[in-house]
Structure formats: structure tokens, C-alpha cells
Amino acid sequence: MVGQLILGLTILVGLHELGHMLTAKWFGMRVEKYAIGFPPKILSKQIGETEYMIGAIPLGGFVKISGMIDESLDTANLNAEPEPYEFRAKPAWQRLIVMMGGIIVNVITGIVIFILLTYKYGEEYLPAKEAKYGIVPNKLGKSMGFREGDQVVKINGQSFTEFDDIFEPEVLLDNNSTYTVLRNNQEVTIPIPGNFMDQLADNTKSSFIDIRMPFTIGEVVPKSPAAKAGLESGDKLVTVNGQSVMFFHELQAALLKSKSKTVPVVVDRGGKNRTLQVAIDEDGKIGFKPKPALNFANRQYSLVEAVPEGTKEAFSIITNQLRGFGKIFSGEASASKSVGGPIMIAQTFGGTFSWLKFWTITGMLSMVLAFMNFLPIPALDGGHVMFLTYEMISGQKPSDKFLENAQKVGMVLLLGLMAFAIGNDVFKLFS
């Protein structure tokens, strides 16, 4: 886990800082230092005007550009007239590009990773005929007329090939769209309401129906209640506190019913039933990833076809980040449960190495790093972008003293957030 974390962060931080360095050199700025990791110094080499350094703390990096007020807070020479090679001597639009350089490189990196993953591994999907266990409607789906176990067999009177065709925008937006379901061996027609998009926008769920999914235990999260109880990958859950759990939604309901309790869980392991005592947490979770017991298919893409698909996948990471932040700020999600640091990231990589998983997580982290750095917080790239944008619009540059103080405030905020994230990781690790 630690090795994958360090490798992933080294790649992403190195590319991010490379984006700053190359754009700075392109505009004739002097780059004093390019560092991956924070001091103490492990290795360094002076090449021309720039010192290239590897630090012992692999949780970030930095580029030191002459005449720039950054996290180093080096303001010793700012009282003198700016030299032509200094950051502060360059036009605002050039300084803006330099500050955006790292973010742009991370976005490009994330997009390229997902394009190549899409090209190599394709896209997994569920054929409509494999959804033989039917669907599970939420409150909105029930109001439309769906019932648990319904099997959707037609859309607008026509058969379809993929389960996700049910959610195509042209179907949902059409005024006369209908679904045909098989219920108790009889076909039932369910129309889509005229105000359906308004209802869907108000719905707390992402959709209105989900697949009824049999499953087995997939990856077990280290130190989780599932791991402590002895659940193993490949186990098939039979009952939770006496309640049958053939499908994943049944498991979710059973866990919520017994949250914050230790209950007997019967698992089928190699054809033999075993009873384990599992402590369910306060959110009704035990810590594992389900492995669907359905026959998914795979769609392959040419390199040209993979470009839009991979790009869409990459930007969906940022969309999810925005939704996550929205839920935290609205109080729908707890920051202590949603925010994680390096330990959580390492656990996400897992204890075994898989090229697909490693590059998928690295691609996600690249997009997250771009998003986080774009936040308008002093000491982050987004803070510099905010002040430079103000300068370009107003024609007035904030004073060096103001920028220095803003940088100090930003550093305090970032250190506080980092301490919170790492402390939260440690608390979860030992709780």
C-alpha cells in the first residue's frame, strides 16, 4: 500500500510541478528549485540555474520561482526593483499561465490515463437479458408504478440490449416514453410522467430504479468490521441477524436495521455455512466491496473511440468531487467521514498490485489534485489564479504585503486541513 501510494504521488506531483517549471522557463522566468517531496533533502543536482531535488517526505512538492511569493515566504528581495527574469516582472497573463500549468498538466494526465485504460480494458456493461432478477425501485420509482422484481423488457415498445439504455436522456426527456415490465408473467406498461425530470432533480438518489443484484464478498477493507470478524473474499452472505440477504439491497436494509450492533452473520464459504459475529458501524456498514454475481459483458474501443469515453470518465471525477463538497457544506455528509488523507489513499490502493487498479486510482488522484489545487485558497494554485484574475480585470496588482499575509493565512488553512485529514485517518485506523 505504501509503495503504491508513494509511486502514484511521485508521478502526479512530479508532473504537476513540471507544468509550473516548464511554463515558467518558457516565459523566461528563473526557476531556482524543482522538488518532489519536502525536506529533508535526499538527493539533489544543480543543472544550470535550477536545483533538482528529491525530499524525504513524499506528500507533495514545489517549484521555487524567483520573485514569487509562495509557500516558502521568501520575501527578502522583494523590496528591490524586479529583475527581468523574476515572476513579478512578467505580465499578469504569463503569470496566470504559469500558475495554471500544474493544474492543466494534471488534467491532461488524468484524461490520458483514462483514455488508455478505456482503450486497453474497454467498458463493462450489463446486457439487458442478464438483468433476470429484475429491479429495485426507490420512492420515485414506486410512485411511477415500478415494483420490486419487475423485469424491464421493452422501452417505448421496443426491445433493448443494455440495462443502462433505460436511463438514456432521449428516453427520459420524451413526452410519451413508456417502459414495459414483466410482472408475474404478465406485461405491464409504465408511462414516464410529464414532470419526470423535475421529480428526478428533486430525488436524493441518482436514479429511480436499480438492478436487483446477487453478490459475493469482494475486497475486504483492512481493519474494517468485516475484516475483524473474519469475512473473506469469495464468501457468500446467507443471513444477517436472521434476515435473508440474497440481494445487495437486502443486505443494506439488514445492516441499517442492526446498525451499531454486533450480530450473527451466516456466510457460505466453500459450500459450508459459518457463523461470524460482525460489529456493524453506526452508518450500517461493515467494510467490503460487493462482487456482483451477474454476467457482465465488455465493450472494446478503438483508440479514436476511447478518446471521448476516457475524457468523459476523467471529468466525472471532478463532477463527483463537486457533489461531495456540496453534500458536506449542506450538512448531508459528515466531513469526518468524507475527508481522508494519505492513509486512506494507501488503503484504497490496497495491499496487492494490479496495473488496472493502480492506474485507475492514479488517474482519479490526478483529477482530484487538479480540482483541489484550483480551489481559491491562498497558498494553492487557485489562490494565485484568483489574485491574478483580479489584477487582470481591475488593472491593479495586490500589494506584496497583502499577498504575503494571504499566503500565511492559506498555509495555516492547508496545514489545518492536512492535520485534520491525517488525524481522521489515524482515528479510523485504530477505532
Buried (B, 14 or more C-beta within 10 A) or exposed (E): BEEBBBBBBBBBBBBBBBBBBBBBBEBEBBBBBBBBBBEEEEEEEEEEEBBBBBBEEBBBBBBBBBBBBBBEEBEEEBEEEBEEBBBBBBEBEBBBBBBBBBBBBBBBBBBBBBBBBBBBBBBEBBBBBBBEBBBBBBEBBBEBBBBBBBBBBBBBEEEBEBBEBBBBEEBBEEEEBBBBBBBEEEEBEBEBBEEBEEBBEEBEEEBBBBBBBBBBBEBBBBBBBBBBBBBBEEBBBBBBBEBEBBBBBBBBBBBEBBEEEEBEBBBBBEEEEBEBEBBBBEEBBBBBEBBBBBEEEEEEBEEEEBBEBBBEBBBEBBEBBEEBBEBBEEEEBEBEEEBBBBBBBBBBBBEEEEEEBBBBBBBBBBBBBBBBBBEBBBBBBBBBBBBBEBBBEEEEBBEBEEBBEBBBEBBEBBEEBBEBBBEBBEEBEEE
